[in-house]
Amino acid sequence: RGRATHFVSWCWEYTLDEFVGSIRSWLRKDNLCPDDTFLWVCFFCNNQYRIKDAGSQVSPQELKSTFEHSRAGGSNGHHDE
């Protein structure tokens, strides 16, 4: 585990298999070592199901604010165990 080396945005419209397959393809294509590649994925701070709920009116500005707050705070792509 280490500090994030790349940011990835994942729209939940795509399945987990599609997401993982895309990451694997990208790693191979760019000749990246999976052991040295750490991803910060936006879905950890943006609950897309909450956003899609009827009556939930989340503006792009609110999403930006949530993202920036998460990046500046505890969810900075570094995971300690």
C-alpha positions in Angstrom: 0.0 0.0 0.0 1.2 3.5 -0.7 0.3 7.0 -1.7 -2.0 7.4 -4.7 -0.1 7.6 -8.0 -3.2 8.1 -10.2 -6.8 9.4 -9.9 -9.6 7.3 -11.4 -13.2 8.3 -11.8 -15.7 5.5 -11.9 -19.3 5.9 -13.0 -21.4 3.2 -11.4 -23.1 2.8 -14.8 -20.2 0.3 -15.5 -19.9 -3.0 -13.8 -17.1 -3.9 -11.4 -15.8 -6.4 -14.0 -15.7 -3.6 -16.6 -13.9 -1.3 -14.2 -11.3 -3.9 -13.1 -10.8 -5.1 -16.7 -10.2 -1.5 -17.8 -7.6 -0.9 -15.1 -5.8 -4.2 -16.0 -5.8 -3.3 -19.7 -4.4 0.2 -18.9 -1.7 -1.3 -16.7 -0.6 -3.7 -19.5 -0.8 -1.0 -22.2 1.2 1.5 -20.3 3.6 -1.2 -18.9 2.9 -0.2 -15.3 3.8 -2.4 -12.4 0.6 -3.1 -10.4 2.7 -3.3 -7.2 3.8 0.3 -7.7 0.5 1.7 -9.0 -1.9 3.1 -6.4 -5.3 4.4 -7.4 -7.4 7.0 -5.7 -11.0 6.3 -6.9 -13.6 9.0 -6.7 -16.5 6.6 -5.7 -15.0 6.4 -2.2 -16.2 10.0 -1.4 -19.1 10.5 -4.0 -22.1 8.3 -3.3 -23.6 8.2 -6.8 -26.7 6.3 -5.6 -27.5 9.1 -3.2 -27.1 11.6 -6.0 -29.5 9.6 -8.2 -32.2 9.3 -5.5 -35.4 11.1 -6.4 -35.4 14.4 -4.6 -31.7 14.5 -4.3 -30.5 17.7 -6.0 -26.7 17.6 -5.8 -25.1 20.3 -7.9 -21.7 20.0 -9.7 -20.4 22.6 -7.2 -21.4 20.3 -4.2 -19.7 17.4 -5.9 -16.5 19.5 -6.4 -16.6 20.6 -2.8 -17.0 17.0 -1.6 -14.2 15.8 -3.7 -11.9 18.7 -2.6 -12.7 18.1 1.0 -12.0 14.4 0.8 -8.7 15.0 -1.0 -7.6 17.6 1.6 -8.7 15.5 4.6 -8.5 11.9 5.6 -9.2 10.5 2.2 -6.0 11.6 0.6 -5.2 8.4 -1.2 -3.0 7.1 1.6 -4.2 4.1 3.5 -2.5 3.0 6.6 -3.2 -0.3 8.4 
